[in-house]
Amino acid sequence: MKKNQKIIITATTANSWIYPDVKNWAQNTDELIDDVVACHEAGAAIAHIHLPRGEEVETIKRIREKCNIIIQAGMSSELIPKREGDFKAKPEMMSVMLTHHAEHFAQLAVNVLHPLDELEEYCMKCKEFNIKPEWEVWHQGSYWNLNYLIDKGLLEWSEPHIITLFFNWPGGTWSPPNYDEYIHRRSYIPPNSVHTVSVMGEEQMRLLVFVLTHGGNIRVGTEDYPFIKKGVSAKNNAEIVKNYVSICNHVGRDIADPYEARKILGIK
């Protein structure tokens, strides 16, 4: 991180996979759009969105008519053919899992392989549609695959590399949400990269405060943890974003707006 660089907040607007009964997230497309706009007004520079299938183009168009938040298309567990609508909608960013999905949630288990040939195809398709890949790093093997793509020259066009480190997501790719794990994982980040951290569950705030005081960016919202604190669910995602904006201000990290975040992330 450059000295005094502002922090980028990503808001995750989807449902909670581990607390499915909370339901403080958008229940339809209109509510999703309002939620994204409210997150932008609260201080988020990026919205991580599970775009409604069949409505991807229209949803992004409507969001862009209301605000200039950076749109990051989620659902990296889906294979490329199911994400054609995401490509056509041309979000600024697209989440890509660097290894396999092995997740175990309250009502769902996800087991999906993402081999190197799929990752190479992502590099080519993202370049074709001018979409920045956001690389999901769940363990050290993710870096081997990312460096493989870098060494093949498939990502020169997309520098700096945008990386999200995941902690405490249950299942076979779980990792502990503690300081040592974060410092260890951060030490292997490839050069010329910008990283964000996602923590699922009630340990979120403890680790994210450490992250934002040690140069990282943060991802928060109902998909990761739909509470303001243990036992107190947030009214909505905007309240979660505001809570972390307040924390960032308290520890002396200024917040990047979408324009500033685009410059940091190399998004034109």
C-alpha positions in Angstrom: 0.0 0.0 0.0 1.2 3.5 -0.8 1.6 5.9 2.1 -1.7 7.5 3.0 -3.6 5.5 0.3 -7.3 5.6 1.0 -9.1 2.4 1.9 -11.6 0.8 -0.5 -14.7 -0.7 1.0 -16.6 -3.4 -0.9 -20.2 -4.1 0.1 -21.5 -7.6 -0.4 -25.3 -7.4 -1.1 -26.2 -11.1 -1.3 -27.9 -13.3 1.2 -26.1 -14.8 4.3 -25.1 -18.4 3.6 -24.5 -19.1 7.3 -27.4 -17.1 8.8 -30.2 -17.7 6.2 -33.0 -16.8 8.6 -31.8 -13.2 9.2 -33.1 -11.9 5.8 -31.9 -8.3 6.0 -30.8 -8.3 2.3 -32.6 -7.5 -0.9 -35.4 -9.9 -1.8 -35.9 -8.7 -5.5 -34.2 -6.7 -8.2 -35.7 -3.4 -7.2 -34.6 -3.8 -3.6 -31.1 -4.9 -4.8 -30.7 -1.7 -6.8 -31.8 0.4 -3.9 -29.4 -1.5 -1.6 -26.5 -0.9 -3.9 -27.2 2.8 -4.2 -27.6 3.1 -0.4 -24.2 1.4 0.1 -22.6 3.9 -2.3 -24.1 6.8 -0.3 -22.8 5.2 2.9 -19.2 5.0 1.6 -18.7 1.8 -0.3 -16.7 2.2 -3.5 -17.4 -1.4 -4.8 -20.7 -3.4 -4.8 -20.2 -7.2 -5.0 -23.4 -8.3 -6.6 -25.0 -11.6 -7.5 -26.7 -10.3 -10.6 -30.2 -11.7 -11.2 -30.0 -14.3 -14.0 -31.7 -13.0 -17.1 -31.6 -9.4 -15.8 -27.8 -8.8 -15.7 -27.7 -6.1 -18.4 -30.7 -4.2 -17.2 -29.7 -4.4 -13.5 -26.3 -2.8 -14.2 -27.8 -0.2 -16.4 -30.2 0.9 -13.7 -27.5 1.0 -11.1 -25.3 3.2 -13.3 -28.2 5.6 -13.9 -28.2 6.2 -10.1 -24.6 6.2 -9.0 -21.0 5.5 -10.1 -20.2 2.7 -7.7 -17.8 0.0 -9.1 -19.8 -3.1 -9.9 -18.2 -6.5 -9.2 -20.1 -9.5 -10.5 -20.1 -12.3 -8.0 -21.0 -16.0 -8.0 -17.5 -17.3 -8.9 -18.8 -20.8 -8.0 -20.7 -20.8 -11.3 -18.9 -22.0 -14.5 -18.3 -19.7 -17.4 -21.3 -20.7 -19.5 -23.7 -19.7 -16.7 -22.0 -16.3 -16.4 -22.4 -15.2 -20.0 -25.0 -12.6 -18.9 -22.4 -11.1 -16.5 -19.9 -10.7 -19.4 -22.5 -9.1 -21.6 -23.5 -6.7 -18.8 -19.9 -5.5 -18.6 -19.4 -4.8 -14.9 -16.0 -3.2 -14.0 -14.9 -6.4 -12.2 -15.7 -10.1 -12.1 -15.0 -12.5 -9.2 -12.9 -15.5 -10.2 -12.1 -18.4 -7.9 -8.4 -19.4 -8.3 -8.9 -23.0 -6.9 -11.9 -25.2 -6.2 -15.0 -24.4 -4.2 -15.5 -26.6 -1.2 -18.0 -24.8 1.0 -20.4 -26.0 3.6 -23.2 -23.7 4.6 -26.4 -24.0 6.7 -28.6 -25.1 3.8 -26.2 -25.8 1.0 -22.9 -27.5 0.2 -20.8 -26.2 -2.8 -18.2 -28.4 -4.5 -17.0 -27.1 -7.9 -13.7 -27.5 -9.6 -12.0 -24.6 -11.4 -9.1 -26.1 -13.4 -6.3 -24.1 -15.1 -7.9 -24.2 -18.5 -11.0 -22.5 -17.1 -8.8 -19.8 -15.5 -7.0 -19.2 -18.8 -10.4 -18.8 -20.5 -11.4 -16.3 -17.8 -8.2 -14.3 -18.6 -9.1 -14.2 -22.3 -12.8 -13.4 -21.8 -12.2 -10.7 -19.3 -9.7 -9.1 -21.6 -12.2 -9.3 -24.5 -15.0 -7.6 -22.5 -12.6 -5.2 -20.7 -13.6 -6.6 -17.2 -11.0 -6.7 -14.4 -10.8 -10.1 -12.8 -11.0 -10.1 -9.0 -9.0 -13.1 -7.9 -10.3 -15.0 -4.9 -7.5 -16.4 -2.7 -8.6 -19.0 -0.1 -5.3 -20.6 0.6 -1.7 -20.7 -0.7 -2.4 -22.9 -3.7 -4.4 -20.0 -5.1 -1.2 -18.1 -5.5 0.4 -20.9 -7.5 -2.4 -20.7 -10.0 -2.3 -16.9 -10.2 1.4 -16.9 -10.7 1.0 -19.5 -13.4 -1.4 -17.1 -15.3 1.0 -14.2 -14.7 4.0 -16.1 -16.0 2.1 -17.1 -19.1 1.6 -13.4 -19.9 -2.2 -13.6 -19.6 -2.6 -10.8 -17.2 -0.3 -8.0 -18.3 -3.3 -6.0 -19.5 -5.1 -6.1 -16.1 -2.4 -4.9 -13.7 -2.6 -4.1 -10.8 -3.9 -7.6 -9.9 -7.0 -7.3 -7.7 -7.1 -10.0 -5.0 -9.5 -10.8 -2.2 -8.3 -13.0 0.7 -11.0 -15.2 2.3 -11.1 -16.3 5.9 -13.4 -18.5 8.0 -15.7 -19.5 5.1 -16.8 -23.0 6.2 -15.8 -26.1 4.2 -12.7 -27.7 2.7 -11.1 -24.3 1.8 -11.6 -22.9 5.3 -8.8 -20.9 6.9 -8.6 -19.4 10.5 -9.6 -15.7 10.9 -6.6 -14.7 12.9 -3.7 -12.2 12.6 -1.0 -14.8 11.9 -3.0 -16.3 9.0 -3.6 -12.9 7.4 0.1 -11.8 7.7 1.2 -15.2 6.3 -1.2 -15.0 3.4 -0.4 -11.4 2.7 3.3 -12.2 2.5 2.7 -14.3 -0.7 0.7 -11.7 -2.6 2.3 -11.2 -6.1 3.9 -7.8 -6.8 1.7 -5.1 -8.2 -1.4 -6.2 -6.5 -4.2 -4.6 -4.4 -5.8 -6.8 -1.8 -9.1 -6.9 0.1 -10.1 -9.1 3.0 -13.4 -11.0 3.5 -14.2 -12.6 6.8 -17.3 -14.7 7.4 -18.8 -14.9 10.9 -18.6 -13.1 14.2 -14.8 -12.9 14.1 -15.1 -10.4 11.2 -14.6 -7.1 13.0 -11.6 -8.2 15.1 -9.6 -9.2 12.0 -10.8 -6.4 9.7 -9.7 -3.8 12.2 -6.3 -5.4 12.1 -6.4 -5.5 8.3 -7.3 -1.8 7.8 -4.6 -0.8 10.2 -2.1 -2.9 8.3 -2.7 -1.6 4.7 -5.5 -3.8 3.5 -8.9 -3.0 2.1 -12.1 -4.6 3.5 -15.2 -6.3 2.3 -18.4 -6.2 4.4 -22.1 -6.9 4.0 -24.8 -9.4 4.5 -23.2 -12.2 2.5 -20.2 -12.2 4.8 -21.8 -11.2 8.2 -25.3 -9.7 8.4 -24.8 -8.3 12.0 -23.5 -5.1 13.4 -22.3 -7.0 16.4 -23.0 -10.5 17.8 -26.7 -10.9 18.2 -27.6 -7.6 16.6 -28.6 -7.9 13.0 -28.1 -4.8 10.7 -31.1 -3.0 9.3 -29.5 -3.2 5.9 -26.1 -3.2 4.1 -25.8 0.6 4.3 -25.8 0.4 8.1 -23.0 -2.2 7.9 -21.0 0.1 5.6 -21.5 3.1 7.8 -20.3 1.2 10.8 -17.0 0.4 9.1 -16.7 3.9 7.7 -16.9 5.1 11.3 -14.2 2.6 12.4 -11.9 3.6 9.5 -12.3 7.3 10.4 -11.5 6.4 14.1 -8.2 4.7 13.2 -7.2 7.3 10.6 -7.9 5.6 7.3 -9.7 7.8 4.8 -12.3 6.2 2.6 -11.8 6.1 -1.2 -14.8 7.1 -3.3 -15.5 5.2 -6.5 -13.5 7.6 -8.6 -10.4 7.3 -6.3 -10.9 3.5 -6.1 -10.8 3.3 -9.9 -7.4 5.0 -9.9 -6.1 2.7 -7.2 -7.4 -0.4 -9.0 -6.4 0.6 -12.5 -10.0 0.7 -13.8 -10.4 3.1 -16.6 
